[in-house]
């Protein structure tokens, strides 16, 4: 059986899928792997393009008619997350131009909950730091490995949204996950288990999996690559914990109340036991 699998070209996703897509674990599936930035994957999921796709949690309300959420593969910030940076300290964000990493990214959604008085421009995530350095925007919201490398550029942290979320709700910040096409409902548990096995294989063979992941790390040395992977391939990635379930439902409830999403997607509690 042939499956199309899509994920972002980032160290954490590369680490997660390595064993599964490189024949390190047994599988009855023939996998066709596609790498694309997360905003592109979010938009392609709206059209149901791939069997399995990494998505931002922000995108789930827009694709819930075509996909089910997988219990494995979540990217969760435990007291850390997307970071708003600038060249100089900012006392407030009113009318400030903020570079955001894509309309359907969870970073954008959480930032819109955090701030309502700013002006937005959407910039490819790997160009945001340059926009800030060149003073083309007042501040930028960093995702992926930029969260570790911005200090090397002399940039200032305004707020870490993962820290802010934890202070507000005492919960981790859900950022992304994996979705499986509804046509594969009968295969979901098996595919969940395969991805879980792939992640565990990477954890058991860190040198090989991290070496693969480092190919996708922009401006990261081996130490920073390992740190970044461990930030977002953690216990929440392997199992859908109750705190993640609770936090995700709060995210959707607050976003819906602020008219930031069209609906609250139903995530069955059974996901906690998969």
Secondary structure in CASP SS format (residue, H / E / C, confidence):
PFRMAT SS
TARGET T0000
AUTHOR 0000-0000-0000
METHOD secondary structure of the structure
MODEL  1
X C 1.00
X E 1.00
X E 1.00
X E 1.00
X E 1.00
X E 1.00
X E 1.00
X C 1.00
X C 1.00
X C 1.00
X H 1.00
X H 1.00
X H 1.00
X H 1.00
X H 1.00
X H 1.00
X H 1.00
X H 1.00
X H 1.00
X H 1.00
X H 1.00
X C 1.00
X C 1.00
X C 1.00
X C 1.00
X C 1.00
X C 1.00
X C 1.00
X C 1.00
X E 1.00
X E 1.00
X E 1.00
X E 1.00
X E 1.00
X E 1.00
X C 1.00
X C 1.00
X H 1.00
X H 1.00
X H 1.00
X H 1.00
X H 1.00
X H 1.00
X H 1.00
X H 1.00
X H 1.00
X C 1.00
X C 1.00
X C 1.00
X C 1.00
X C 1.00
X E 1.00
X E 1.00
X E 1.00
X E 1.00
X E 1.00
X H 1.00
X H 1.00
X H 1.00
X H 1.00
X H 1.00
X H 1.00
X H 1.00
X C 1.00
X C 1.00
X C 1.00
X E 1.00
X E 1.00
X E 1.00
X C 1.00
X C 1.00
X C 1.00
X C 1.00
X C 1.00
X E 1.00
X E 1.00
X E 1.00
X C 1.00
X C 1.00
X C 1.00
X C 1.00
X C 1.00
X E 1.00
X E 1.00
X E 1.00
X E 1.00
X C 1.00
X C 1.00
X C 1.00
X C 1.00
X C 1.00
X C 1.00
X C 1.00
X C 1.00
X C 1.00
X C 1.00
X E 1.00
X E 1.00
X E 1.00
X E 1.00
X C 1.00
X C 1.00
X C 1.00
X C 1.00
X C 1.00
X H 1.00
X H 1.00
X H 1.00
X H 1.00
X H 1.00
X H 1.00
X H 1.00
X H 1.00
X H 1.00
X C 1.00
X C 1.00
X C 1.00
X C 1.00
X E 1.00
X E 1.00
X E 1.00
X E 1.00
X C 1.00
X C 1.00
X H 1.00
X H 1.00
X H 1.00
X H 1.00
X H 1.00
X H 1.00
X H 1.00
X H 1.00
X H 1.00
X C 1.00
X C 1.00
X C 1.00
X C 1.00
X C 1.00
X E 1.00
X E 1.00
X E 1.00
X E 1.00
X C 1.00
X C 1.00
X C 1.00
X H 1.00
X H 1.00
X H 1.00
X H 1.00
X H 1.00
X H 1.00
X H 1.00
X H 1.00
X C 1.00
X C 1.00
X E 1.00
X E 1.00
X E 1.00
X E 1.00
X E 1.00
X H 1.00
X H 1.00
X H 1.00
X H 1.00
X H 1.00
X H 1.00
X H 1.00
X H 1.00
X H 1.00
X C 1.00
X C 1.00
X C 1.00
X E 1.00
X E 1.00
X E 1.00
X E 1.00
X E 1.00
X E 1.00
X E 1.00
X E 1.00
X E 1.00
X H 1.00
X H 1.00
X H 1.00
X H 1.00
X H 1.00
X H 1.00
X H 1.00
X H 1.00
X H 1.00
X H 1.00
X H 1.00
X H 1.00
X H 1.00
X H 1.00
X H 1.00
X H 1.00
X H 1.00
X H 1.00
X H 1.00
X H 1.00
X H 1.00
X H 1.00
X H 1.00
X C 1.00
X H 1.00
X H 1.00
X H 1.00
X H 1.00
X H 1.00
X H 1.00
X H 1.00
X H 1.00
X H 1.00
X C 1.00
X C 1.00
X C 1.00
X C 1.00
X C 1.00
X C 1.00
X C 1.00
X H 1.00
X H 1.00
X H 1.00
X H 1.00
X H 1.00
X H 1.00
X H 1.00
X H 1.00
X H 1.00
X H 1.00
X H 1.00
X C 1.00
X C 1.00
X H 1.00
X H 1.00
X H 1.00
X H 1.00
X C 1.00
X C 1.00
X C 1.00
X H 1.00
X H 1.00
X H 1.00
X H 1.00
X H 1.00
X H 1.00
X H 1.00
X H 1.00
X H 1.00
X H 1.00
X H 1.00
X H 1.00
X H 1.00
X H 1.00
X H 1.00
X H 1.00
X C 1.00
X C 1.00
X C 1.00
X C 1.00
X C 1.00
X C 1.00
X C 1.00
X C 1.00
X C 1.00
X C 1.00
X C 1.00
X H 1.00
X H 1.00
X H 1.00
X H 1.00
X H 1.00
X C 1.00
END
